Amino acid sequence: MKKKIMALLFGGAMAFSLFAAPGNPVQAAENDDCGCHDLVPLSGAERNKIVAKFLSSDAFKDKKAELLSSGNKWNGAHTIEVVLPAEGVTMIGVPFIDANGVPLMYVFLNGTFVGTAPVN
């Protein structure tokens, strides 16, 4: 009997803390001061230097070989996007089209592969 009462009290306390906790989980989405919407891909000579160095990196060569061997297609270096989101951070997006025809952006931060994102 004591176990049932304790379980009921503990469960009630957890439920209360979930629903009565202060704060707004949507508040971050409402705040557009992040600056992430101001990011613009680089172009010109600066972009070309970064892309040339990136294309010769082992991280890119390995990922490209893996993707091509699994049926993905790449349109070439002219499709690569370079963004400098913060001091000392280089973000490079390489678009590939997977074997099913779905375009995906393969993202590298400072030369290290970090994941994929859908292409809009």
Biopython code that builds the backbone (N, CA, C, O; Angstrom):
import numpy as np
from Bio.PDB.StructureBuilder import StructureBuilder

atoms = [
    (1, "MET", "N", (0.807, -1.182, 0.000)),
    (1, "MET", "CA", (0.000, 0.000, 0.000)),
    (1, "MET", "C", (0.860, 1.260, 0.000)),
    (1, "MET", "O", (0.562, 2.225, -0.703)),
    (2, "LYS", "N", (1.954, 1.241, 0.813)),
    (2, "LYS", "CA", (2.841, 2.400, 0.878)),
    (2, "LYS", "C", (3.496, 2.654, -0.482)),
    (2, "LYS", "O", (3.691, 3.803, -0.880)),
    (3, "LYS", "N", (3.834, 1.572, -1.189)),
    (3, "LYS", "CA", (4.474, 1.713, -2.491)),
    (3, "LYS", "C", (3.531, 2.379, -3.483)),
    (3, "LYS", "O", (3.962, 3.209, -4.283)),
    (4, "LYS", "N", (2.270, 2.032, -3.442)),
    (4, "LYS", "CA", (1.296, 2.638, -4.352)),
    (4, "LYS", "C", (1.114, 4.114, -4.062)),
    (4, "LYS", "O", (1.023, 4.921, -4.987)),
    (5, "ILE", "N", (1.060, 4.473, -2.804)),
    (5, "ILE", "CA", (0.902, 5.882, -2.426)),
    (5, "ILE", "C", (2.145, 6.671, -2.830)),
    (5, "ILE", "O", (2.037, 7.774, -3.365)),
    (6, "MET", "N", (3.314, 6.109, -2.575)),
    (6, "MET", "CA", (4.563, 6.794, -2.942)),
    (6, "MET", "C", (4.652, 6.958, -4.460)),
    (6, "MET", "O", (5.064, 8.010, -4.949)),
    (7, "ALA", "N", (4.267, 5.922, -5.203)),
    (7, "ALA", "CA", (4.306, 6.005, -6.659)),
    (7, "ALA", "C", (3.333, 7.071, -7.153)),
    (7, "ALA", "O", (3.650, 7.820, -8.077)),
    (8, "LEU", "N", (2.157, 7.142, -6.547)),
    (8, "LEU", "CA", (1.166, 8.137, -6.928)),
    (8, "LEU", "C", (1.659, 9.545, -6.615)),
    (8, "LEU", "O", (1.521, 10.448, -7.441)),
    (9, "LEU", "N", (2.229, 9.737, -5.440)),
    (9, "LEU", "CA", (2.752, 11.058, -5.066)),
    (9, "LEU", "C", (3.925, 11.470, -5.953)),
    (9, "LEU", "O", (3.996, 12.609, -6.417)),
    (10, "PHE", "N", (4.831, 10.540, -6.180)),
    (10, "PHE", "CA", (5.994, 10.845, -7.003)),
    (10, "PHE", "C", (5.571, 11.139, -8.448)),
    (10, "PHE", "O", (6.070, 12.084, -9.059)),
    (11, "GLY", "N", (4.655, 10.334, -8.993)),
    (11, "GLY", "CA", (4.149, 10.561, -10.342)),
    (11, "GLY", "C", (3.442, 11.898, -10.459)),
    (11, "GLY", "O", (3.605, 12.610, -11.450)),
    (12, "GLY", "N", (2.661, 12.236, -9.450)),
    (12, "GLY", "CA", (1.974, 13.527, -9.442)),
    (12, "GLY", "C", (2.955, 14.687, -9.399)),
    (12, "GLY", "O", (2.768, 15.690, -10.089)),
    (13, "ALA", "N", (3.992, 14.556, -8.597)),
    (13, "ALA", "CA", (5.008, 15.604, -8.513)),
    (13, "ALA", "C", (5.738, 15.780, -9.849)),
    (13, "ALA", "O", (6.030, 16.903, -10.260)),
    (14, "MET", "N", (6.027, 14.666, -10.520)),
    (14, "MET", "CA", (6.691, 14.754, -11.830)),
    (14, "MET", "C", (5.793, 15.414, -12.855)),
    (14, "MET", "O", (6.242, 16.263, -13.625)),
    (15, "ALA", "N", (4.521, 15.028, -12.872)),
    (15, "ALA", "CA", (3.584, 15.622, -13.823)),
    (15, "ALA", "C", (3.432, 17.110, -13.562)),
    (15, "ALA", "O", (3.406, 17.909, -14.498)),
    (16, "PHE", "N", (3.332, 17.485, -12.289)),
    (16, "PHE", "CA", (3.213, 18.900, -11.945)),
    (16, "PHE", "C", (4.439, 19.678, -12.408)),
    (16, "PHE", "O", (4.312, 20.783, -12.935)),
    (17, "SER", "N", (5.637, 19.098, -12.212)),
    (17, "SER", "CA", (6.863, 19.804, -12.596)),
    (17, "SER", "C", (6.975, 19.955, -14.113)),
    (17, "SER", "O", (7.553, 20.931, -14.591)),
    (18, "LEU", "N", (6.436, 19.012, -14.870)),
    (18, "LEU", "CA", (6.477, 19.112, -16.330)),
    (18, "LEU", "C", (5.568, 20.210, -16.856)),
    (18, "LEU", "O", (5.944, 20.971, -17.747)),
    (19, "PHE", "N", (4.370, 20.285, -16.296)),
    (19, "PHE", "CA", (3.376, 21.208, -16.833)),
    (19, "PHE", "C", (3.377, 22.573, -16.158)),
    (19, "PHE", "O", (2.905, 23.548, -16.743)),
    (20, "ALA", "N", (3.889, 22.657, -14.957)),
    (20, "ALA", "CA", (3.850, 23.921, -14.240)),
    (20, "ALA", "C", (5.210, 24.614, -14.205)),
    (20, "ALA", "O", (5.365, 25.637, -13.538)),
    (21, "ALA", "N", (6.182, 24.072, -14.907)),
    (21, "ALA", "CA", (7.519, 24.669, -14.902)),
    (21, "ALA", "C", (7.489, 26.010, -15.629)),
    (21, "ALA", "O", (6.806, 26.142, -16.645)),
    (22, "PRO", "N", (8.216, 27.004, -15.127)),
    (22, "PRO", "CA", (8.229, 28.306, -15.798)),
    (22, "PRO", "C", (9.031, 28.238, -17.102)),
    (22, "PRO", "O", (9.883, 27.368, -17.283)),
    (23, "GLY", "N", (8.741, 29.162, -17.987)),
    (23, "GLY", "CA", (9.482, 29.228, -19.249)),
    (23, "GLY", "C", (8.594, 28.895, -20.420)),
    (23, "GLY", "O", (7.502, 28.349, -20.266)),
    (24, "ASN", "N", (9.080, 29.231, -21.580)),
    (24, "ASN", "CA", (8.315, 29.012, -22.797)),
    (24, "ASN", "C", (9.208, 28.265, -23.773)),
    (24, "ASN", "O", (10.198, 28.831, -24.239)),
    (25, "PRO", "N", (8.897, 27.007, -24.104)),
    (25, "PRO", "CA", (9.765, 26.252, -25.009)),
    (25, "PRO", "C", (9.814, 26.816, -26.419)),
    (25, "PRO", "O", (10.720, 26.481, -27.182)),
    (26, "VAL", "N", (8.860, 27.662, -26.782)),
    (26, "VAL", "CA", (8.829, 28.233, -28.123)),
    (26, "VAL", "C", (9.553, 29.569, -28.160)),
    (26, "VAL", "O", (9.702, 30.166, -29.226)),
    (27, "GLN", "N", (9.996, 30.034, -27.025)),
    (27, "GLN", "CA", (10.624, 31.344, -26.937)),
    (27, "GLN", "C", (11.845, 31.464, -27.835)),
    (27, "GLN", "O", (12.066, 32.525, -28.419)),
    (28, "ALA", "N", (12.639, 30.418, -27.964)),
    (28, "ALA", "CA", (13.832, 30.478, -28.812)),
    (28, "ALA", "C", (13.454, 30.676, -30.267)),
    (28, "ALA", "O", (14.141, 31.402, -30.986)),
    (29, "ALA", "N", (12.386, 30.054, -30.713)),
    (29, "ALA", "CA", (11.955, 30.200, -32.102)),
    (29, "ALA", "C", (11.399, 31.583, -32.373)),
    (29, "ALA", "O", (11.461, 32.067, -33.503)),
    (30, "GLU", "N", (10.854, 32.226, -31.346)),
    (30, "GLU", "CA", (10.296, 33.561, -31.516)),
    (30, "GLU", "C", (11.384, 34.622, -31.581)),
    (30, "GLU", "O", (11.147, 35.706, -32.113)),
    (31, "ASN", "N", (12.559, 34.340, -31.060)),
    (31, "ASN", "CA", (13.640, 35.311, -30.984)),
    (31, "ASN", "C", (14.492, 35.192, -32.242)),
    (31, "ASN", "O", (15.222, 34.214, -32.406)),
    (32, "ASP", "N", (14.405, 36.181, -33.130)),
    (32, "ASP", "CA", (15.145, 36.138, -34.389)),
    (32, "ASP", "C", (16.456, 36.911, -34.327)),
    (32, "ASP", "O", (16.952, 37.367, -35.357)),
    (33, "ASP", "N", (17.024, 37.064, -33.136)),
    (33, "ASP", "CA", (18.278, 37.790, -32.988)),
    (33, "ASP", "C", (19.494, 36.899, -33.157)),
    (33, "ASP", "O", (20.606, 37.303, -32.820)),
    (34, "CYS", "N", (19.299, 35.681, -33.678)),
    (34, "CYS", "CA", (20.401, 34.723, -33.755)),
    (34, "CYS", "C", (21.438, 35.117, -34.800)),
    (34, "CYS", "O", (22.603, 34.744, -34.666)),
    (35, "GLY", "N", (21.059, 35.849, -35.822)),
    (35, "GLY", "CA", (21.987, 36.232, -36.870)),
    (35, "GLY", "C", (22.192, 35.159, -37.911)),
    (35, "GLY", "O", (22.918, 35.366, -38.884)),
    (36, "CYS", "N", (21.556, 34.000, -37.720)),
    (36, "CYS", "CA", (21.751, 32.899, -38.661)),
    (36, "CYS", "C", (21.119, 33.192, -40.019)),
    (36, "CYS", "O", (21.498, 32.587, -41.021)),
    (37, "HIS", "N", (20.168, 34.107, -40.057)),
    (37, "HIS", "CA", (19.521, 34.441, -41.328)),
    (37, "HIS", "C", (20.387, 35.391, -42.166)),
    (37, "HIS", "O", (20.096, 35.631, -43.338)),
    (38, "ASP", "N", (21.437, 35.921, -41.566)),
    (38, "ASP", "CA", (22.312, 36.862, -42.262)),
    (38, "ASP", "C", (23.448, 36.171, -42.994)),
    (38, "ASP", "O", (24.210, 36.834, -43.697)),
    (39, "LEU", "N", (23.585, 34.858, -42.851)),
    (39, "LEU", "CA", (24.691, 34.140, -43.477)),
    (39, "LEU", "C", (24.495, 34.085, -44.984)),
    (39, "LEU", "O", (23.437, 33.699, -45.481)),
    (40, "VAL", "N", (25.534, 34.480, -45.691)),
    (40, "VAL", "CA", (25.501, 34.481, -47.151)),
    (40, "VAL", "C", (26.713, 33.705, -47.638)),
    (40, "VAL", "O", (27.822, 33.941, -47.159)),
    (41, "PRO", "N", (26.529, 32.779, -48.585)),
    (41, "PRO", "CA", (27.681, 32.040, -49.107)),
    (41, "PRO", "C", (28.714, 32.973, -49.743)),
    (41, "PRO", "O", (28.373, 33.967, -50.384)),
    (42, "LEU", "N", (29.968, 32.625, -49.549)),
    (42, "LEU", "CA", (31.061, 33.397, -50.156)),
    (42, "LEU", "C", (31.078, 33.190, -51.660)),
    (42, "LEU", "O", (30.567, 32.195, -52.173)),
    (43, "SER", "N", (31.671, 34.139, -52.351)),
    (43, "SER", "CA", (31.880, 33.995, -53.793)),
    (43, "SER", "C", (33.221, 34.624, -54.140)),
    (43, "SER", "O", (33.845, 35.286, -53.311)),
    (44, "GLY", "N", (33.641, 34.414, -55.339)),
    (44, "GLY", "CA", (34.877, 35.028, -55.812)),
    (44, "GLY", "C", (36.129, 34.295, -55.391)),
    (44, "GLY", "O", (36.109, 33.098, -55.102)),
    (45, "ALA", "N", (37.227, 35.045, -55.364)),
    (45, "ALA", "CA", (38.549, 34.471, -55.131)),
    (45, "ALA", "C", (38.673, 33.821, -53.763)),
    (45, "ALA", "O", (39.293, 32.765, -53.636)),
    (46, "GLU", "N", (38.089, 34.439, -52.731)),
    (46, "GLU", "CA", (38.182, 33.870, -51.383)),
    (46, "GLU", "C", (37.520, 32.493, -51.333)),
    (46, "GLU", "O", (38.078, 31.556, -50.763)),
    (47, "ARG", "N", (36.330, 32.369, -51.931)),
    (47, "ARG", "CA", (35.628, 31.093, -51.990)),
    (47, "ARG", "C", (36.435, 30.070, -52.769)),
    (47, "ARG", "O", (36.560, 28.920, -52.347)),
    (48, "ASN", "N", (36.985, 30.483, -53.907)),
    (48, "ASN", "CA", (37.743, 29.564, -54.759)),
    (48, "ASN", "C", (38.974, 29.005, -54.052)),
    (48, "ASN", "O", (39.300, 27.830, -54.218)),
    (49, "LYS", "N", (39.662, 29.834, -53.262)),
    (49, "LYS", "CA", (40.830, 29.358, -52.510)),
    (49, "LYS", "C", (40.423, 28.316, -51.471)),
    (49, "LYS", "O", (41.085, 27.291, -51.312)),
    (50, "ILE", "N", (39.328, 28.592, -50.768)),
    (50, "ILE", "CA", (38.856, 27.659, -49.747)),
    (50, "ILE", "C", (38.423, 26.338, -50.388)),
    (50, "ILE", "O", (38.746, 25.266, -49.877)),
    (51, "VAL", "N", (37.698, 26.411, -51.500)),
    (51, "VAL", "CA", (37.225, 25.202, -52.185)),
    (51, "VAL", "C", (38.397, 24.392, -52.717)),
    (51, "VAL", "O", (38.402, 23.167, -52.597)),
    (52, "ALA", "N", (39.390, 25.054, -53.304)),
    (52, "ALA", "CA", (40.551, 24.334, -53.846)),
    (52, "ALA", "C", (41.274, 23.562, -52.743)),
    (52, "ALA", "O", (41.660, 22.410, -52.940)),
    (53, "LYS", "N", (41.454, 24.191, -51.594)),
    (53, "LYS", "CA", (42.106, 23.511, -50.474)),
    (53, "LYS", "C", (41.232, 22.356, -49.970)),
    (53, "LYS", "O", (41.740, 21.282, -49.648)),
    (54, "PHE", "N", (39.932, 22.582, -49.906)),
    (54, "PHE", "CA", (38.993, 21.565, -49.439)),
    (54, "PHE", "C", (38.973, 20.346, -50.356)),
    (54, "PHE", "O", (38.956, 19.211, -49.880)),
    (55, "LEU", "N", (38.976, 20.579, -51.674)),
    (55, "LEU", "CA", (38.927, 19.472, -52.634)),
    (55, "LEU", "C", (40.135, 18.544, -52.534)),
    (55, "LEU", "O", (40.047, 17.364, -52.873)),
    (56, "SER", "N", (41.250, 19.076, -52.072)),
    (56, "SER", "CA", (42.442, 18.249, -51.942)),
    (56, "SER", "C", (42.550, 17.571, -50.572)),
    (56, "SER", "O", (43.503, 16.835, -50.317)),
    (57, "SER", "N", (41.577, 17.817, -49.696)),
    (57, "SER", "CA", (41.633, 17.225, -48.354)),
    (57, "SER", "C", (41.222, 15.756, -48.388)),
    (57, "SER", "O", (40.412, 15.344, -49.218)),
    (58, "ASP", "N", (41.788, 14.981, -47.480)),
    (58, "ASP", "CA", (41.454, 13.560, -47.382)),
    (58, "ASP", "C", (40.007, 13.357, -46.942)),
    (58, "ASP", "O", (39.350, 12.416, -47.388)),
    (59, "ALA", "N", (39.504, 14.237, -46.066)),
    (59, "ALA", "CA", (38.124, 14.100, -45.586)),
    (59, "ALA", "C", (37.144, 14.174, -46.746)),
    (59, "ALA", "O", (36.208, 13.378, -46.819)),
    (60, "PHE", "N", (37.351, 15.134, -47.662)),
    (60, "PHE", "CA", (36.457, 15.247, -48.808)),
    (60, "PHE", "C", (36.646, 14.088, -49.777)),
    (60, "PHE", "O", (35.668, 13.514, -50.256)),
    (61, "LYS", "N", (37.897, 13.740, -50.068)),
    (61, "LYS", "CA", (38.162, 12.653, -51.010)),
    (61, "LYS", "C", (37.523, 11.339, -50.541)),
    (61, "LYS", "O", (36.937, 10.604, -51.335)),
    (62, "ASP", "N", (37.646, 11.059, -49.242)),
    (62, "ASP", "CA", (37.075, 9.824, -48.698)),
    (62, "ASP", "C", (35.552, 9.835, -48.776)),
    (62, "ASP", "O", (34.945, 8.851, -49.199)),
    (63, "LYS", "N", (34.928, 10.947, -48.370)),
    (63, "LYS", "CA", (33.470, 11.042, -48.393)),
    (63, "LYS", "C", (32.946, 10.996, -49.824)),
    (63, "LYS", "O", (31.932, 10.351, -50.091)),
    (64, "LYS", "N", (33.629, 11.674, -50.746)),
    (64, "LYS", "CA", (33.209, 11.682, -52.151)),
    (64, "LYS", "C", (33.264, 10.268, -52.732)),
    (64, "LYS", "O", (32.332, 9.843, -53.414)),
    (65, "ALA", "N", (34.349, 9.538, -52.468)),
    (65, "ALA", "CA", (34.483, 8.170, -52.975)),
    (65, "ALA", "C", (33.381, 7.276, -52.409)),
    (65, "ALA", "O", (32.809, 6.455, -53.127)),
    (66, "GLU", "N", (33.090, 7.439, -51.126)),
    (66, "GLU", "CA", (32.032, 6.657, -50.483)),
    (66, "GLU", "C", (30.672, 6.947, -51.124)),
    (66, "GLU", "O", (29.906, 6.027, -51.410)),
    (67, "LEU", "N", (30.379, 8.228, -51.345)),
    (67, "LEU", "CA", (29.081, 8.603, -51.906)),
    (67, "LEU", "C", (28.939, 8.173, -53.363)),
    (67, "LEU", "O", (27.886, 7.678, -53.764)),
    (68, "LEU", "N", (29.989, 8.359, -54.155)),
    (68, "LEU", "CA", (29.921, 7.972, -55.565)),
    (68, "LEU", "C", (29.776, 6.460, -55.713)),
    (68, "LEU", "O", (29.067, 5.987, -56.601)),
    (69, "SER", "N", (30.443, 5.705, -54.848)),
    (69, "SER", "CA", (30.355, 4.250, -54.935)),
    (69, "SER", "C", (28.970, 3.724, -54.539)),
    (69, "SER", "O", (28.595, 2.613, -54.912)),
    (70, "SER", "N", (28.221, 4.521, -53.787)),
    (70, "SER", "CA", (26.876, 4.088, -53.388)),
    (70, "SER", "C", (25.782, 4.664, -54.300)),
    (70, "SER", "O", (24.599, 4.611, -53.964)),
    (71, "GLY", "N", (26.186, 5.214, -55.456)),
    (71, "GLY", "CA", (25.211, 5.648, -56.445)),
    (71, "GLY", "C", (24.830, 7.115, -56.408)),
    (71, "GLY", "O", (23.941, 7.537, -57.147)),
    (72, "ASN", "N", (25.482, 7.899, -55.567)),
    (72, "ASN", "CA", (25.204, 9.337, -55.516)),
    (72, "ASN", "C", (25.852, 10.044, -56.700)),
    (72, "ASN", "O", (26.812, 9.545, -57.288)),
    (73, "LYS", "N", (25.313, 11.217, -57.043)),
    (73, "LYS", "CA", (25.877, 12.015, -58.136)),
    (73, "LYS", "C", (26.282, 13.373, -57.616)),
    (73, "LYS", "O", (25.647, 13.931, -56.721)),
    (74, "TRP", "N", (27.367, 13.903, -58.198)),
    (74, "TRP", "CA", (27.890, 15.213, -57.809)),
    (74, "TRP", "C", (28.056, 16.041, -59.068)),
    (74, "TRP", "O", (28.557, 15.541, -60.075)),
    (75, "ASN", "N", (27.640, 17.306, -59.028)),
    (75, "ASN", "CA", (27.727, 18.178, -60.201)),
    (75, "ASN", "C", (29.035, 18.940, -60.318)),
    (75, "ASN", "O", (29.219, 19.682, -61.282)),
    (76, "GLY", "N", (29.935, 18.786, -59.387)),
    (76, "GLY", "CA", (31.233, 19.423, -59.490)),
    (76, "GLY", "C", (31.455, 20.533, -58.477)),
    (76, "GLY", "O", (30.574, 20.876, -57.689)),
    (77, "ALA", "N", (32.660, 21.082, -58.525)),
    (77, "ALA", "CA", (33.094, 22.068, -57.540)),
    (77, "ALA", "C", (32.300, 23.366, -57.601)),
    (77, "ALA", "O", (32.201, 24.073, -56.598)),
    (78, "HIS", "N", (31.731, 23.693, -58.761)),
    (78, "HIS", "CA", (30.999, 24.960, -58.868)),
    (78, "HIS", "C", (29.732, 24.982, -58.018)),
    (78, "HIS", "O", (29.166, 26.053, -57.801)),
    (79, "THR", "N", (29.270, 23.822, -57.528)),
    (79, "THR", "CA", (28.065, 23.755, -56.708)),
    (79, "THR", "C", (28.351, 23.858, -55.208)),
    (79, "THR", "O", (27.417, 23.953, -54.411)),
    (80, "ILE", "N", (29.610, 23.842, -54.816)),
    (80, "ILE", "CA", (29.983, 23.891, -53.403)),
    (80, "ILE", "C", (29.703, 25.284, -52.849)),
    (80, "ILE", "O", (30.010, 26.295, -53.481)),
    (81, "GLU", "N", (29.109, 25.316, -51.643)),
    (81, "GLU", "CA", (28.842, 26.573, -50.954)),
    (81, "GLU", "C", (29.760, 26.697, -49.753)),
    (81, "GLU", "O", (29.973, 25.729, -49.022)),
    (82, "VAL", "N", (30.305, 27.898, -49.547)),
    (82, "VAL", "CA", (31.193, 28.166, -48.420)),
    (82, "VAL", "C", (30.597, 29.313, -47.604)),
    (82, "VAL", "O", (30.241, 30.356, -48.153)),
    (83, "VAL", "N", (30.494, 29.109, -46.285)),
    (83, "VAL", "CA", (29.968, 30.124, -45.380)),
    (83, "VAL", "C", (30.931, 30.240, -44.210)),
    (83, "VAL", "O", (31.469, 29.243, -43.728)),
    (84, "LEU", "N", (31.138, 31.467, -43.764)),
    (84, "LEU", "CA", (31.962, 31.716, -42.584)),
    (84, "LEU", "C", (31.034, 32.199, -41.469)),
    (84, "LEU", "O", (30.841, 33.405, -41.317)),
    (85, "PRO", "N", (30.445, 31.268, -40.674)),
    (85, "PRO", "CA", (29.446, 31.653, -39.675)),
    (85, "PRO", "C", (30.013, 32.334, -38.434)),
    (85, "PRO", "O", (29.290, 33.050, -37.741)),
    (86, "ALA", "N", (31.294, 32.122, -38.143)),
    (86, "ALA", "CA", (31.924, 32.722, -36.966)),
    (86, "ALA", "C", (33.422, 32.807, -37.207)),
    (86, "ALA", "O", (33.953, 32.184, -38.126)),
    (87, "GLU", "N", (34.078, 33.566, -36.390)),
    (87, "GLU", "CA", (35.534, 33.714, -36.491)),
    (87, "GLU", "C", (36.204, 32.361, -36.335)),
    (87, "GLU", "O", (35.997, 31.677, -35.332)),
    (88, "GLY", "N", (37.001, 31.971, -37.312)),
    (88, "GLY", "CA", (37.734, 30.716, -37.258)),
    (88, "GLY", "C", (36.926, 29.487, -37.634)),
    (88, "GLY", "O", (37.410, 28.365, -37.483)),
    (89, "VAL", "N", (35.701, 29.671, -38.123)),
    (89, "VAL", "CA", (34.852, 28.546, -38.503)),
    (89, "VAL", "C", (34.525, 28.645, -39.993)),
    (89, "VAL", "O", (34.023, 29.666, -40.465)),
    (90, "THR", "N", (34.815, 27.580, -40.716)),
    (90, "THR", "CA", (34.484, 27.503, -42.137)),
    (90, "THR", "C", (33.503, 26.371, -42.340)),
    (90, "THR", "O", (33.793, 25.220, -42.016)),
    (91, "MET", "N", (32.341, 26.698, -42.877)),
    (91, "MET", "CA", (31.319, 25.695, -43.145)),
    (91, "MET", "C", (31.212, 25.528, -44.659)),
    (91, "MET", "O", (31.009, 26.493, -45.396)),
    (92, "ILE", "N", (31.351, 24.286, -45.098)),
    (92, "ILE", "CA", (31.320, 23.982, -46.526)),
    (92, "ILE", "C", (30.201, 22.985, -46.777)),
    (92, "ILE", "O", (30.123, 21.945, -46.123)),
    (93, "GLY", "N", (29.340, 23.310, -47.726)),
    (93, "GLY", "CA", (28.254, 22.436, -48.110)),
    (93, "GLY", "C", (28.474, 21.899, -49.506)),
    (93, "GLY", "O", (28.673, 22.664, -50.449)),
    (94, "VAL", "N", (28.440, 20.586, -49.639)),
    (94, "VAL", "CA", (28.647, 19.939, -50.930)),
    (94, "VAL", "C", (27.361, 19.212, -51.307)),
    (94, "VAL", "O", (27.014, 18.210, -50.681)),
    (95, "PRO", "N", (26.644, 19.704, -52.331)),
    (95, "PRO", "CA", (25.400, 19.038, -52.703)),
    (95, "PRO", "C", (25.650, 17.786, -53.547)),
    (95, "PRO", "O", (26.422, 17.801, -54.506)),
    (96, "PHE", "N", (24.979, 16.719, -53.164)),
    (96, "PHE", "CA", (24.974, 15.466, -53.907)),
    (96, "PHE", "C", (23.520, 15.094, -54.142)),
    (96, "PHE", "O", (22.639, 15.530, -53.401)),
    (97, "ILE", "N", (23.266, 14.302, -55.154)),
    (97, "ILE", "CA", (21.941, 13.744, -55.386)),
    (97, "ILE", "C", (22.062, 12.254, -55.124)),
    (97, "ILE", "O", (22.854, 11.558, -55.760)),
    (98, "ASP", "N", (21.251, 11.768, -54.162)),
    (98, "ASP", "CA", (21.387, 10.359, -53.790)),
    (98, "ASP", "C", (20.809, 9.445, -54.867)),
    (98, "ASP", "O", (20.251, 9.915, -55.859)),
    (99, "ALA", "N", (20.944, 8.159, -54.666)),
    (99, "ALA", "CA", (20.535, 7.167, -55.668)),
    (99, "ALA", "C", (19.038, 7.236, -55.976)),
    (99, "ALA", "O", (18.607, 6.783, -57.037)),
    (100, "ASN", "N", (18.240, 7.796, -55.060)),
    (100, "ASN", "CA", (16.799, 7.930, -55.265)),
    (100, "ASN", "C", (16.414, 9.269, -55.886)),
    (100, "ASN", "O", (15.229, 9.544, -56.073)),
    (101, "GLY", "N", (17.406, 10.107, -56.208)),
    (101, "GLY", "CA", (17.133, 11.405, -56.812)),
    (101, "GLY", "C", (16.868, 12.520, -55.820)),
    (101, "GLY", "O", (16.444, 13.607, -56.214)),
    (102, "VAL", "N", (17.110, 12.273, -54.538)),
    (102, "VAL", "CA", (16.881, 13.279, -53.504)),
    (102, "VAL", "C", (18.153, 14.114, -53.313)),
    (102, "VAL", "O", (19.216, 13.558, -53.036)),
    (103, "PRO", "N", (18.056, 15.447, -53.458)),
    (103, "PRO", "CA", (19.238, 16.286, -53.247)),
    (103, "PRO", "C", (19.525, 16.465, -51.757)),
    (103, "PRO", "O", (18.635, 16.814, -50.982)),
    (104, "LEU", "N", (20.765, 16.224, -51.371)),
    (104, "LEU", "CA", (21.215, 16.376, -49.987)),
    (104, "LEU", "C", (22.487, 17.205, -49.956)),
    (104, "LEU", "O", (23.320, 17.110, -50.858)),
    (105, "MET", "N", (22.638, 18.019, -48.916)),
    (105, "MET", "CA", (23.836, 18.823, -48.727)),
    (105, "MET", "C", (24.690, 18.126, -47.670)),
    (105, "MET", "O", (24.237, 17.907, -46.546)),
    (106, "TYR", "N", (25.905, 17.784, -48.026)),
    (106, "TYR", "CA", (26.852, 17.173, -47.099)),
    (106, "TYR", "C", (27.692, 18.298, -46.520)),
    (106, "TYR", "O", (28.360, 19.024, -47.256)),
    (107, "VAL", "N", (27.657, 18.443, -45.192)),
    (107, "VAL", "CA", (28.225, 19.606, -44.523)),
    (107, "VAL", "C", (29.532, 19.234, -43.819)),
    (107, "VAL", "O", (29.631, 18.211, -43.141)),
    (108, "PHE", "N", (30.518, 20.094, -44.005)),
    (108, "PHE", "CA", (31.829, 19.958, -43.377)),
    (108, "PHE", "C", (32.104, 21.233, -42.578)),
    (108, "PHE", "O", (31.927, 22.337, -43.092)),
    (109, "LEU", "N", (32.533, 21.085, -41.332)),
    (109, "LEU", "CA", (32.954, 22.219, -40.512)),
    (109, "LEU", "C", (34.447, 22.112, -40.296)),
    (109, "LEU", "O", (34.942, 21.119, -39.762)),
    (110, "ASN", "N", (35.156, 23.138, -40.713)),
    (110, "ASN", "CA", (36.617, 23.163, -40.604)),
    (110, "ASN", "C", (37.244, 21.882, -41.148)),
    (110, "ASN", "O", (38.201, 21.353, -40.584)),
    (111, "GLY", "N", (36.686, 21.397, -42.253)),
    (111, "GLY", "CA", (37.241, 20.238, -42.937)),
    (111, "GLY", "C", (36.786, 18.890, -42.428)),
    (111, "GLY", "O", (37.198, 17.867, -42.974)),
    (112, "THR", "N", (35.949, 18.848, -41.401)),
    (112, "THR", "CA", (35.472, 17.595, -40.835)),
    (112, "THR", "C", (34.012, 17.402, -41.199)),
    (112, "THR", "O", (33.199, 18.308, -41.015)),
    (113, "PHE", "N", (33.673, 16.225, -41.717)),
    (113, "PHE", "CA", (32.287, 15.935, -42.079)),
    (113, "PHE", "C", (31.443, 15.873, -40.817)),
    (113, "PHE", "O", (31.788, 15.178, -39.861)),
    (114, "VAL", "N", (30.305, 16.624, -40.821)),
    (114, "VAL", "CA", (29.446, 16.655, -39.642)),
    (114, "VAL", "C", (28.038, 16.130, -39.897)),
    (114, "VAL", "O", (27.310, 15.859, -38.942)),
    (115, "GLY", "N", (27.631, 15.976, -41.161)),
    (115, "GLY", "CA", (26.311, 15.433, -41.411)),
    (115, "GLY", "C", (25.695, 15.956, -42.699)),
    (115, "GLY", "O", (26.340, 16.640, -43.494)),
    (116, "THR", "N", (24.422, 15.612, -42.878)),
    (116, "THR", "CA", (23.708, 16.013, -44.087)),
    (116, "THR", "C", (22.507, 16.858, -43.729)),
    (116, "THR", "O", (22.025, 16.839, -42.596)),
    (117, "ALA", "N", (22.033, 17.599, -44.715)),
    (117, "ALA", "CA", (20.831, 18.419, -44.578)),
    (117, "ALA", "C", (20.094, 18.393, -45.893)),
    (117, "ALA", "O", (20.721, 18.315, -46.950)),
    (118, "PRO", "N", (18.782, 18.456, -45.855)),
    (118, "PRO", "CA", (18.033, 18.500, -47.123)),
    (118, "PRO", "C", (18.275, 19.817, -47.849)),
    (118, "PRO", "O", (18.453, 20.864, -47.227)),
    (119, "VAL", "N", (18.278, 19.744, -49.158)),
    (119, "VAL", "CA", (18.444, 20.955, -49.979)),
    (119, "VAL", "C", (17.063, 21.493, -50.283)),
    (119, "VAL", "O", (16.195, 20.771, -50.775)),
    (120, "ASN", "N", (16.867, 22.757, -49.988)),
    (120, "ASN", "CA", (15.552, 23.383, -50.250)),
    (120, "ASN", "C", (15.456, 23.839, -51.659)),
    (120, "ASN", "O", (14.429, 24.386, -52.062)),
]
sb = StructureBuilder()
sb.init_structure("model")
sb.init_model(0)
sb.init_chain("A")
sb.init_seg("    ")
for serial, (resi, resn, name, xyz) in enumerate(atoms, 1):
    if name == "N":
        sb.init_residue(resn, " ", resi, " ")
    sb.init_atom(name, np.array(xyz, "f"), 0.0, 1.0, " ", f" {name:<3s}", serial, name[0])
structure = sb.get_structure()
